[in-house]
Amino acid sequence: MKKRFLSIIILAVLLLGIFASCRTVEVTPTPTGAATPVTPTPSITANGTVIPTPIFTNTPTPTPTPTLTPTLTPTLTPTPTPTPTPTPVITLTPEPSITDDLENLIPEHLRGLDFGGEEIGILMSGSDMATRSITTPEYEDETYSVNVAVWERNSIIESILNVDIVAYETVPMEAMAAHIREYLASPSSRYDIIGVYQYFDLGIAYGTSLGTVYDYNDIAKENMHLDLDGDHWDQSAMATLGYNGDCYWITGDLSQSWVNTMYVSYVNAEMWREYEEEIQKLTGVEGDIYDLVYEGKWTIDLWLKLNELVHKNNDGNENKVTPEDQHGFLGYSIESNINNVIVDGLLSGCHVTFASVTNGTPRMDYNNKALKDYVEATAALYNESKSCTVVYNGGITAMDIFAAGNTLMTVNTLIEAEMSLADMKDGYYILPPPKANESQSSYSTTVSDSTNHFGIIKTTENIGASTATLEALGYYSRKLITPVLYDIALKGGYTRGDSESKRAAEMMEFIRSGIYSDFIMMWAGEMTENPLWYLRKNIGRGIIKNEALIKQVTWGKQFLLILEMIE
């Protein structure tokens, strides 16, 4: 897997480029979107025995010769054309003097470590973003900029730590707990680091599974190479999960789900400029859209006014708002009564929490001001304005309509820029989700519950190598991979360097700085009923306040069961 002869040269060239500008990643070429992946089958036999076979390596694999499907015309026999081996994506320019400065380019807390080629086995749970957080899958495009950055990061880490990163087959979501139980009963290989799926798997560290993963606070100093205060780790999530002093899980830039499922607002740039003078009069802000955000004016209250300002009836139906109209706000639901993405995105912008911590103990707190402001503002957005909600039934989505250019603004996760807007003709801005109103003190956002959290499993045979590798993965993901993900979302605007791009890049970092977490939202998977799902199903209905009072009894009981499990 390793190519030691090239590692030092690669490390020298890459690190000098990286640290000269943390936002620059040199890749050749850079396509506009990701290749469509194929989900691998988990390595579990029919009788339940775990066979954790390492299937990925960090070394790029030559592109296989494609197999072409014959046409239906009998007289035509297509001949497969061999695909040449891909050109290396890294240009090496050896300069012997560079290696003398390598030590200065490695973070202080990872200098001087050498683990003698130790293998570090990593197991992930989830989908393609989970796999891609650790390795470059064999079935993906090696020239895709994110895959290039992953390969570069791993090459650096293997060189500076002298470790061998071994990525095992990703376990589907909901299957990790059972997989770990089977593995611990009869380990046929060795995992050192596991990346669990937030919604389903946080309980692996608690209850009957207590002792499965290390408490980071209990790791001896000589083996603890993690900088838990670093900005590559999510400090809010760490504090929320570790309210009682425990620290079993950490997340951050290493999880591409954490980066890519951050909730943001999307704003059509052409439509905004068309109405900019009227918006300036409406808000009293004479600057551009970024100035409006920094002035604290980006709110659901403003969205209500913008709905009225920009709505145009395009289909001749004056009595009904339809997807064919020109919209201010466009909502989205996966069922007629479930508005997952919009509810979660707007909720994150209003800094809603369902629990608070008093004297070190979480308690249910459903009747707080942020939640009341959110319910009031969002119910108005759905019911008292010219908003439109698209119900997904296997067809068109709200982001499809936004990409077509007839919607001013919507809210969704960052990954949608790559998935839905790569071919959008109009430009767009990425802003934080709106606040409820101007009285809210600051902007905020959350990441989705598909985020991976990382723990050191106690089957590791070298805890020092495991913590160092995990730290390096997080540290260099922040330096190498997150800028590429942001650059894809902004269509090159994160690294381009012109004045407009710099404003866009600064806004992306501003949004990121507002990430927060909530105890109940993080533990929602352990509750058969929870307030988040209630809001998803009922936010557009006017009776939500009365029904919620009744539901609180059920939520409170399940909340107490979670506390009992993790104490």
C-alpha positions in Angstrom: 0.0 0.0 0.0 2.8 2.3 0.8 5.3 3.6 -1.6 8.0 4.8 0.7 10.3 5.9 -2.0 7.8 8.6 -3.2 6.4 9.5 0.2 9.0 12.0 1.3 9.0 13.7 -2.0 5.2 13.9 -2.1 5.1 15.1 1.5 7.6 17.9 0.8 5.8 19.2 -2.3 2.3 18.9 -0.9 3.0 20.4 2.5 4.8 23.5 1.2 1.9 24.1 -1.1 -0.7 23.5 1.6 0.8 25.7 4.2 1.6 28.5 1.8 -2.2 28.9 1.4 -4.4 26.7 3.5 -7.2 27.1 0.9 -5.2 25.8 -2.1 -5.3 22.2 -3.2 -3.6 21.4 -6.5 -5.5 18.8 -8.4 -5.6 17.8 -12.0 -8.2 17.8 -13.4 -11.2 19.0 -11.3 -14.6 17.9 -12.6 -17.7 19.8 -11.7 -19.3 16.9 -9.8 -18.7 13.6 -8.1 -18.8 10.2 -9.8 -21.9 8.1 -9.0 -20.7 5.5 -6.4 -21.8 1.9 -5.9 -22.5 0.9 -2.3 -20.3 -2.0 -1.3 -21.7 -5.1 0.4 -20.8 -5.5 4.1 -18.4 -8.3 4.9 -20.7 -10.5 7.0 -21.4 -14.1 6.2 -24.8 -15.7 6.2 -24.4 -17.1 9.7 -23.5 -13.7 11.1 -19.7 -14.2 11.3 -17.8 -11.0 10.7 -15.1 -11.2 8.1 -13.6 -7.7 8.2 -11.6 -7.8 5.0 -9.7 -4.6 4.1 -10.9 -3.8 0.6 -9.4 -0.3 0.0 -5.9 0.8 -0.3 -4.6 4.3 -0.4 -2.7 3.8 -3.7 -4.7 4.8 -6.8 -5.8 1.9 -8.9 -5.5 2.0 -12.7 -8.9 2.6 -14.4 -10.3 -0.8 -15.6 -11.2 -1.3 -19.3 -14.9 -0.5 -19.5 -17.5 -3.2 -20.5 -19.9 -1.8 -23.1 -23.5 -3.0 -23.3 -24.4 -4.1 -26.8 -27.2 -2.2 -28.6 -30.5 -3.9 -29.4 -29.6 -3.9 -33.2 -28.3 -7.4 -34.0 -25.9 -6.2 -36.7 -24.0 -3.9 -34.4 -21.3 -5.3 -32.2 -19.6 -2.5 -30.2 -15.9 -3.0 -29.5 -14.7 -2.0 -26.1 -12.0 0.7 -26.2 -9.2 0.2 -23.7 -8.9 3.0 -21.2 -5.3 4.2 -20.6 -3.8 4.2 -17.2 -4.7 7.6 -15.6 -2.0 10.2 -15.6 -0.7 10.9 -12.1 -2.5 13.8 -10.5 0.5 15.0 -8.6 3.5 16.6 -10.3 6.7 15.9 -8.5 9.5 18.4 -8.6 12.2 17.0 -6.3 14.2 19.5 -4.5 16.6 18.0 -2.0 16.7 21.2 0.1 12.9 21.0 0.8 13.3 17.9 2.9 15.4 19.8 5.4 12.3 21.9 6.3 9.7 19.2 6.6 9.9 19.1 10.4 8.7 22.7 10.5 5.6 21.9 8.4 4.3 19.2 10.7 2.1 20.3 13.7 4.1 20.5 16.9 2.1 17.8 18.7 2.7 15.2 15.9 6.5 15.8 15.4 9.0 13.1 16.1 6.5 10.2 16.1 7.4 7.0 14.4 5.2 3.9 14.8 7.3 1.5 12.7 4.7 0.8 10.0 1.9 0.0 12.4 -1.4 -0.9 10.7 -4.3 1.3 11.8 -7.7 -0.4 11.0 -10.6 2.0 10.5 -14.3 0.9 10.3 -17.0 3.4 9.2 -20.8 3.3 9.2 -23.0 5.1 6.8 -22.9 5.6 3.0 -20.4 7.0 0.5 -19.4 10.1 2.3 -18.5 7.9 5.3 -16.3 5.7 3.1 -14.8 8.7 1.3 -13.9 10.3 4.7 -11.2 7.7 5.1 -10.2 6.4 1.7 -10.6 6.6 -2.0 -12.9 3.7 -3.0 -11.8 1.7 -5.9 -15.0 2.3 -7.8 -14.7 6.1 -7.7 -13.1 8.5 -10.1 -9.4 9.0 -9.1 -9.3 12.4 -10.7 -12.3 13.7 -8.7 -10.8 16.5 -6.6 -12.1 15.2 -3.2 -10.6 11.8 -3.9 -7.3 13.4 -4.9 -7.3 15.3 -1.6 -8.0 12.2 0.4 -5.2 10.3 -1.2 -2.8 13.3 -0.6 -3.8 13.5 3.0 -3.3 9.8 3.7 0.1 9.8 1.9 1.2 12.7 4.2 0.0 10.9 7.3 1.6 7.6 6.4 4.9 9.3 5.8 5.1 11.5 8.9 3.8 8.9 11.4 5.1 5.8 9.6 1.7 4.0 9.8 -0.4 2.0 7.3 -4.0 3.2 7.1 -6.3 0.2 6.4 -9.9 1.1 5.6 -12.4 -1.8 6.1 -15.7 -2.2 4.2 -18.2 0.5 5.3 -21.1 -0.9 7.4 -24.6 0.3 6.4 -26.3 2.6 8.9 -28.3 0.8 11.5 -25.9 -2.2 11.3 -22.9 -0.9 13.2 -23.9 -2.0 16.7 -24.6 -5.6 15.6 -21.4 -5.7 13.6 -19.4 -4.6 16.6 -21.0 -7.2 18.8 -20.1 -9.9 16.3 -16.6 -8.5 15.9 -15.9 -8.4 19.7 -17.2 -12.0 20.1 -14.7 -13.4 17.5 -12.4 -10.8 16.0 -10.8 -12.1 12.8 -8.9 -8.9 12.3 -8.3 -5.7 14.2 -10.1 -2.4 14.3 -8.4 0.6 15.9 -10.8 3.5 15.1 -14.5 3.3 14.4 -16.6 6.1 12.8 -20.2 5.6 14.0 -23.4 7.1 12.5 -24.8 9.7 14.9 -28.5 8.9 14.7 -28.1 5.2 15.4 -24.8 4.5 17.0 -23.8 6.8 19.9 -25.1 4.3 22.4 -22.4 1.9 21.5 -20.2 3.6 24.1 -22.8 3.3 26.9 -25.0 0.9 28.7 -24.3 -2.8 28.0 -21.6 -1.7 25.6 -19.7 0.3 28.1 -16.0 -0.3 27.7 -16.2 -0.8 23.9 -14.4 2.4 23.2 -11.9 4.5 25.2 -12.9 7.6 27.1 -10.4 10.1 25.6 -10.0 11.6 29.1 -8.6 8.3 30.4 -5.9 7.8 27.8 -2.4 8.1 29.3 -0.6 11.3 28.4 2.2 9.5 26.6 -0.3 7.9 24.3 -2.7 10.9 23.8 -1.7 12.7 20.7 -5.2 14.3 20.0 -5.5 18.1 20.2 -9.2 18.1 21.3 -9.2 21.9 21.4 -8.2 22.1 17.7 -10.7 23.8 15.3 -10.8 20.6 13.3 -12.9 19.0 16.0 -16.5 20.1 16.8 -16.2 21.7 20.2 -20.0 22.0 20.6 -20.7 18.3 19.9 -17.9 17.3 22.3 -19.3 19.4 25.1 -22.9 18.2 24.5 -22.0 14.5 24.5 -19.5 14.9 27.3 -21.7 16.9 29.7 -20.8 14.6 32.6 -17.0 14.6 31.9 -17.0 11.6 29.5 -15.5 11.9 26.0 -16.0 8.8 23.9 -16.8 10.4 20.6 -15.4 13.3 18.5 -16.4 14.6 15.1 -15.4 17.4 12.8 -13.6 17.9 9.5 -12.7 14.3 9.3 -16.3 13.4 8.7 -17.3 14.6 5.3 -20.9 14.3 6.4 -20.1 16.9 9.1 -18.8 19.3 6.5 -21.3 18.6 3.8 -24.5 18.4 5.8 -24.1 21.8 7.4 -27.4 23.7 6.9 -27.2 26.8 4.7 -29.4 29.2 2.8 -29.2 29.3 -1.0 -30.0 32.6 -2.7 -30.4 33.2 -6.5 -27.8 35.9 -7.2 -29.4 37.2 -10.5 -32.9 37.5 -8.9 -31.4 39.2 -5.8 -29.6 41.8 -8.0 -32.9 42.4 -9.9 -34.6 43.4 -6.6 -31.6 44.7 -4.8 -32.6 48.4 -4.7 -36.0 47.5 -3.3 -34.4 45.2 -0.7 -32.0 47.9 0.3 -35.0 50.2 1.0 -36.8 47.4 2.8 -33.9 46.6 5.1 -32.1 50.0 5.4 -28.8 48.2 4.4 -27.1 49.9 1.4 -24.3 47.3 1.0 -24.4 43.9 -0.7 -26.1 40.8 0.5 -23.1 39.9 2.7 -23.4 43.3 4.5 -27.1 42.5 5.1 -26.2 39.3 6.8 -23.5 40.9 8.9 -26.0 43.7 9.9 -28.2 40.9 11.4 -31.0 41.5 8.9 -31.1 37.9 7.4 -34.2 36.6 9.2 -37.4 34.6 8.6 -39.2 37.9 9.1 -37.4 39.3 6.1 -38.2 36.1 4.1 -41.9 36.8 4.7 -41.5 40.2 3.1 -39.3 38.9 0.3 -42.0 36.3 -0.6 -44.5 39.1 -1.2 -41.9 41.2 -3.1 -40.7 38.7 -5.7 -43.7 36.4 -6.2 -45.0 36.3 -9.7 -47.9 34.2 -11.0 -46.4 32.4 -14.0 -49.1 29.8 -14.7 -52.2 31.9 -15.0 -53.6 30.6 -11.7 -54.2 33.7 -9.6 -55.8 31.8 -6.8 -53.0 29.3 -6.0 -49.2 29.4 -5.5 -47.7 26.6 -7.6 -44.1 25.4 -8.3 -44.4 27.1 -11.7 -44.6 30.6 -10.2 -41.7 32.8 -9.3 -41.1 32.3 -5.6 -39.4 34.0 -2.7 -39.2 30.9 -0.5 -39.6 27.3 -1.7 -40.1 24.5 0.8 -39.6 20.8 0.4 -41.0 17.6 2.1 -40.4 13.9 1.5 -44.0 13.2 2.3 -47.1 15.4 2.4 -46.7 16.1 6.1 -43.0 15.7 6.7 -40.7 18.6 6.0 -37.3 17.2 7.1 -34.8 19.3 5.4 -36.6 22.6 5.6 -37.7 22.1 9.3 -34.2 21.1 10.3 -32.5 23.9 8.4 -34.8 26.7 9.6 -34.6 25.3 13.1 -30.8 25.4 13.1 -30.9 29.0 12.0 -33.1 29.9 15.0 -30.7 28.2 17.4 -33.5 25.9 18.7 -32.7 23.5 21.5 -34.9 21.0 23.3 -32.7 20.5 26.3 -30.6 22.7 28.6 -27.8 21.8 31.0 -28.3 23.0 34.6 -25.6 22.2 37.2 -24.0 19.7 34.9 -27.3 17.8 34.2 -29.4 18.0 31.0 -33.1 18.6 31.4 -36.0 18.8 29.0 -36.6 22.4 28.0 -39.3 22.6 25.4 -40.8 26.0 26.4 -37.8 28.2 25.6 -37.9 31.5 23.7 -35.9 30.3 20.7 -38.3 27.4 20.1 -41.4 29.7 20.5 -39.9 32.3 18.1 -39.1 29.5 15.6 -42.6 28.0 15.7 -44.2 31.4 15.3 -41.9 32.5 12.4 -42.0 29.2 10.5 -45.7 28.7 10.8 -46.1 32.1 9.3 -43.7 31.3 6.5 -45.8 28.2 5.6 -49.3 29.6 6.2 -49.3 33.4 5.9 -47.3 34.2 2.9 -46.9 33.2 -0.8 -44.6 30.3 0.0 -44.8 27.0 -1.9 -43.9 23.5 -0.6 -42.9 20.8 -3.1 -43.7 17.2 -2.0 -41.2 14.8 -3.3 -42.7 11.6 -4.8 -39.8 10.4 -6.8 -39.9 13.3 -9.1 -38.8 17.0 -8.9 -37.4 18.5 -5.7 -37.2 22.0 -4.4 -33.5 22.2 -5.3 -34.4 21.2 -8.9 -36.8 24.2 -9.0 -34.3 26.5 -7.4 -31.7 25.4 -10.0 -34.1 26.3 -12.7 -33.9 29.9 -11.6 -37.4 30.8 -10.5 -36.8 30.8 -6.7 -35.1 33.5 -4.7 -34.1 31.5 -1.6 -34.4 28.1 0.1 -32.5 26.3 2.9 -30.8 22.9 2.6 -27.5 21.2 3.3 -24.2 22.2 1.7 -23.9 19.0 -0.3 -26.9 20.1 -2.4 -24.7 22.6 -4.1 -22.7 19.7 -5.6 -25.6 17.4 -6.1 -28.2 19.8 -7.5 -26.6 23.1 -8.6 -23.6 22.0 -10.6 -25.3 22.9 -13.8 -27.3 25.9 -12.6 -27.0 28.7 -15.0 -27.7 31.5 -12.5 -25.2 32.3 -9.8 -26.1 31.8 -6.2 -25.0 32.9 -2.8 -24.5 30.6 0.2 -25.5 32.3 3.5 -26.4 31.1 7.0 -29.9 29.8 7.6 -32.1 32.8 8.6 -32.5 33.9 12.2 -36.1 34.0 13.5 -36.0 37.8 13.9 -33.5 40.6 14.5 -33.7 40.2 18.2 -31.9 36.9 18.0 -28.4 37.6 19.0 -26.4 35.6 16.4 -26.6 33.3 13.5 -26.4 29.5 14.0 -26.5 26.3 12.1 -26.3 22.5 12.8 -25.1 19.5 10.9 -27.3 16.6 10.1 -27.7 13.4 12.2 -25.8 11.4 9.5 -22.5 12.7 10.8 -19.8 10.2 11.8 -18.3 10.4 15.3 -15.0 8.7 15.9 -13.9 6.6 18.8 -10.8 4.4 19.6 -12.0 0.9 20.1 -10.4 -1.1 22.8 -9.1 -3.9 20.5 -6.4 -1.5 19.4 -2.9 -2.8 20.1 -1.2 0.6 19.8 -3.3 3.3 21.3 -0.6 5.9 20.7 -0.5 5.2 17.0 -4.3 5.2 16.9 -4.7 8.6 18.6 -1.9 10.1 16.5 -3.5 8.8 13.3 -6.9 10.0 14.2 -5.5 13.5 15.1 -3.6 13.7 11.8 -6.7 12.6 9.8 -8.7 15.4 11.5 -5.9 18.0 11.2 -5.1 17.4 7.6 -8.8 17.1 6.6 -9.2 20.6 7.8 -6.2 21.8 5.8 -6.7 19.7 2.6 -10.2 18.3 2.2 -12.6 20.8 3.7 -11.3 23.6 1.4 -12.0 21.3 -1.6 -15.6 20.6 -0.4 -16.2 24.3 0.1 -14.7 25.1 -3.3 -17.0 22.6 -5.0 -20.0 24.2 -3.2 -18.9 27.7 -4.4 -17.9 26.5 -7.9 -14.3 27.6 -7.3 -15.2 30.6 -5.2 -13.5 29.4 -2.0 -9.9 29.5 -3.5 -10.1 31.7 -6.5 -8.9 34.8 -4.7 -10.8 37.7 -6.4 -12.7 40.1 -4.1 -16.1 38.5 -4.6 -14.7 35.0 -4.0 -13.0 36.2 -0.9 -16.3 37.5 0.4 -17.9 34.1 -0.4 -15.1 32.2 1.4 -15.3 34.5 4.5 -19.1 33.9 4.6 -18.5 30.1 4.5 -16.2 30.3 7.5 -18.7 32.6 9.2 -21.5 30.0 8.8 -19.2 27.3 10.1 -18.4 29.3 13.2 -22.1 29.1 14.2 -22.4 25.3 14.4 -24.0 24.2 17.6 -25.5 21.0 19.0 -28.4 20.0 21.2 -28.5 17.0 23.6 -31.9 15.7 22.4 -31.2 16.3 18.7 -28.0 14.3 19.1 -29.8 11.5 20.9 -33.0 11.5 18.9 -32.3 8.0 17.5 -32.7 6.6 21.0 -36.2 8.0 21.3 -39.2 6.3 19.7 -40.9 9.8 19.8 -39.0 13.0 19.9 -39.8 16.7 19.4 -37.8 17.1 16.3 -39.9 14.5 14.4 -43.0 16.1 15.8 -42.0 19.5 14.3 -41.1 17.9 11.0 -44.6 16.5 10.7 -46.6 19.4 12.1 -44.8 22.7 11.7 -47.2 23.9 9.1 -50.3 23.3 11.3 -51.6 26.0 13.6 -52.5 23.6 16.5 -48.9 22.6 17.2 -48.6 24.5 20.5 -51.5 22.7 22.1 -50.5 19.2 20.9 -46.9 19.7 22.0 -48.0 20.2 25.6 -49.5 16.7 25.6 -46.5 15.2 23.8 -44.0 16.5 26.4 -45.0 13.8 28.9 -43.9 11.1 26.5 -40.8 12.9 25.4 -39.8 13.5 29.1 -40.0 9.8 29.9 -37.8 8.8 27.0 -35.4 11.6 27.9 -35.0 10.1 31.4 -34.3 6.7 29.9 -31.4 8.2 27.9 -29.9 9.8 31.0 -30.1 6.4 32.8 -28.3 4.7 30.0 -25.4 7.1 29.8 -24.9 7.8 33.5 
